Amino acid sequence: MYRLSQPTLLNAYGPVKGRLDRLLTAGFLSRLFAAALPSGDGEEGGFLLLRRLFDALSIGVSPRLCGLWGQGELLQLLGYNPHFDGCVGCGANEWERFSALQGGLLCSRCEPGDGFLIEEAAVRFGRAVQCTSLEELAEPAERSAWRGLGLAYKAQFQVHLELPGDLFKRVLPHRQEKA
């Protein structure tokens, strides 16, 4: 297709444009998908996933949940979903670190030194993200869950797809404390 004539806009995503946190998340996800998906890829899975995330943002699903859930689903689509069910080296149920190079959790015996400490709250949240639909996913109360899972996903994208770290700079405004 060399030119596009007479396009019809099906969804302008007005509610996304109406709130800064939703708009910033949609922009982040768009940049991430554009950087991670192969150029000229004829598969529509990435497009359908991004559209689902924009639809969720439009109906008021938490931008933070959309951002993390979307990253997890994109990693799964690309075949780089991190392993959160025990040590990837020996299968032990104990773990203490996360290694993107190894693809998931590692126990102290198997960790070669390239991983980082990850808290249990982040691992629980990672498991929930992998097996729960976006609409049913509950926000964790622990800040370490958000941060730890975000770091794990960022590491996966950087190690396996060589995406730059500046792509993952903070995209949401800081929370305002209620007076």
C-alpha positions as CSV (number, residue, x, y, z in Angstrom):
1,M,0.0,0.0,0.0
2,Y,1.7,3.1,-1.2
3,R,-0.8,5.6,0.0
4,L,-3.8,5.7,2.3
5,S,-7.0,7.3,1.1
6,Q,-10.2,8.0,2.9
7,P,-9.4,6.5,6.4
8,T,-12.1,6.1,9.0
9,L,-11.2,6.6,12.6
10,L,-12.8,3.8,14.6
11,N,-11.7,4.8,18.1
12,A,-10.1,8.0,19.1
13,Y,-9.5,6.8,22.7
14,G,-10.9,10.1,24.1
15,P,-10.8,8.9,27.8
16,V,-7.1,8.0,27.4
17,K,-6.3,11.5,26.1
18,G,-8.4,13.0,28.9
19,R,-6.1,12.0,31.8
20,L,-2.3,12.5,31.9
21,D,-1.5,9.2,33.6
22,R,-3.4,7.2,31.0
23,L,-1.9,9.2,28.1
24,L,1.7,8.8,29.5
25,T,1.1,5.0,29.9
26,A,-0.3,4.7,26.4
27,G,2.7,6.6,25.0
28,F,5.2,4.4,26.9
29,L,3.5,1.2,25.7
30,S,3.4,2.5,22.1
31,R,7.2,3.3,22.2
32,L,7.9,-0.1,23.8
33,F,5.9,-2.1,21.3
34,A,7.4,-0.1,18.4
35,A,11.0,-0.8,19.7
36,A,10.4,-4.5,20.7
37,L,8.4,-5.8,17.8
38,P,10.1,-6.7,14.5
39,S,9.8,-4.0,11.9
40,G,7.4,-5.0,9.1
41,D,6.2,-8.0,11.0
42,G,2.9,-9.2,9.5
43,E,1.6,-10.8,12.7
44,E,-1.2,-8.9,14.3
45,G,-0.7,-10.2,17.9
46,G,1.2,-7.1,19.0
47,F,-1.3,-4.7,17.5
48,L,-4.2,-6.6,19.1
49,L,-2.5,-6.6,22.5
50,L,-1.8,-2.8,22.3
51,R,-5.4,-2.2,21.2
52,R,-6.6,-4.2,24.2
53,L,-4.4,-2.1,26.5
54,F,-5.7,1.1,25.1
55,D,-9.2,-0.2,25.5
56,A,-8.5,-1.0,29.2
57,L,-7.0,2.5,29.7
58,S,-10.2,3.9,28.1
59,I,-12.5,2.2,30.6
60,G,-10.5,3.2,33.7
61,V,-8.2,0.2,34.4
62,S,-5.2,1.4,36.4
63,P,-2.5,2.8,34.2
64,R,0.2,1.1,36.4
65,L,-1.5,-2.2,36.0
66,C,-1.9,-1.7,32.2
67,G,1.8,-0.8,32.0
68,L,3.1,-3.8,33.8
69,W,0.6,-6.3,32.5
70,G,1.3,-5.1,29.0
71,Q,5.0,-5.5,29.4
72,G,4.5,-9.1,30.6
73,E,2.2,-10.0,27.8
74,L,4.6,-8.5,25.2
75,L,7.4,-10.5,26.7
76,Q,5.3,-13.6,26.5
77,L,4.3,-12.8,22.8
78,L,8.0,-12.5,22.0
79,G,9.0,-15.7,23.9
80,Y,10.9,-14.0,26.7
81,N,8.5,-14.3,29.6
82,P,10.5,-14.5,32.8
83,H,10.3,-17.7,34.9
84,F,8.8,-17.0,38.4
85,D,8.2,-20.6,39.5
86,G,11.4,-21.6,41.4
87,C,15.0,-21.7,40.4
88,V,15.6,-21.9,36.6
89,G,18.9,-23.6,37.3
90,C,18.0,-26.5,39.5
91,G,14.2,-26.3,40.0
92,A,14.4,-25.6,43.7
93,N,11.5,-23.8,45.3
94,E,13.9,-21.4,47.0
95,W,15.3,-18.4,45.3
96,E,16.8,-15.1,46.1
97,R,17.9,-13.4,42.9
98,F,16.5,-12.7,39.4
99,S,18.7,-13.0,36.3
100,A,17.4,-11.8,33.0
101,L,20.3,-13.6,31.3
102,Q,19.2,-16.9,32.8
103,G,15.5,-16.0,32.3
104,G,14.1,-16.0,35.8
105,L,14.7,-16.7,39.5
106,L,17.8,-18.4,40.8
107,C,18.8,-19.9,44.1
108,S,22.1,-19.0,45.8
109,R,23.8,-22.2,44.4
110,C,22.9,-21.5,40.8
111,E,23.2,-17.7,40.6
112,P,26.4,-16.9,38.5
113,G,26.6,-13.2,39.7
114,D,24.6,-11.4,37.0
115,G,21.3,-11.2,38.9
116,F,19.8,-8.8,41.4
117,L,17.9,-9.4,44.6
118,I,14.1,-9.7,44.2
119,E,11.6,-9.6,47.0
120,E,8.9,-12.2,47.4
121,A,6.1,-9.6,46.8
122,A,7.5,-8.9,43.3
123,V,7.6,-12.7,42.6
124,R,4.0,-13.1,43.8
125,F,2.9,-10.2,41.6
126,G,4.8,-11.6,38.6
127,R,3.1,-14.9,39.0
128,A,-0.3,-13.2,39.2
129,V,0.4,-11.1,36.1
130,Q,1.2,-14.2,34.2
131,C,-1.9,-16.1,35.0
132,T,-4.6,-13.4,35.5
133,S,-6.5,-11.3,33.0
134,L,-5.9,-7.6,33.1
135,E,-9.5,-7.0,34.1
136,E,-9.2,-9.4,37.1
137,L,-5.7,-8.4,38.2
138,A,-5.6,-6.8,41.7
139,E,-3.0,-4.1,42.5
140,P,-0.5,-5.3,45.2
141,A,-0.2,-3.1,48.3
142,E,3.6,-3.5,48.5
143,R,5.6,-0.9,46.7
144,S,8.4,-3.5,46.3
145,A,6.1,-5.7,44.2
146,W,5.7,-2.9,41.6
147,R,9.4,-2.0,41.6
148,G,10.7,-5.5,41.6
149,L,8.5,-6.7,38.7
150,G,9.2,-3.5,36.8
151,L,13.0,-4.1,37.2
152,A,12.6,-7.8,36.1
153,Y,10.7,-6.8,33.0
154,K,13.1,-4.0,32.1
155,A,16.0,-6.4,32.5
156,Q,14.3,-8.9,30.2
157,F,13.8,-6.3,27.5
158,Q,17.3,-5.0,27.8
159,V,19.1,-8.3,27.9
160,H,17.1,-10.2,25.2
161,L,16.1,-7.4,22.9
162,E,18.9,-4.9,23.7
163,L,16.5,-2.1,24.3
164,P,18.0,1.1,25.8
165,G,17.4,1.9,29.5
166,D,16.1,5.4,28.7
167,L,13.0,3.8,27.2
168,F,11.9,2.8,30.7
169,K,12.3,6.1,32.5
170,R,9.5,7.1,34.8
171,V,6.4,7.7,32.7
172,L,3.8,8.4,35.4
173,P,3.7,11.6,37.5
174,H,4.4,11.0,41.2
175,R,1.4,10.3,43.4
176,Q,0.0,13.3,45.1
177,E,-0.5,12.9,48.8
178,K,-4.0,13.5,50.0
179,A,-4.3,16.4,52.5
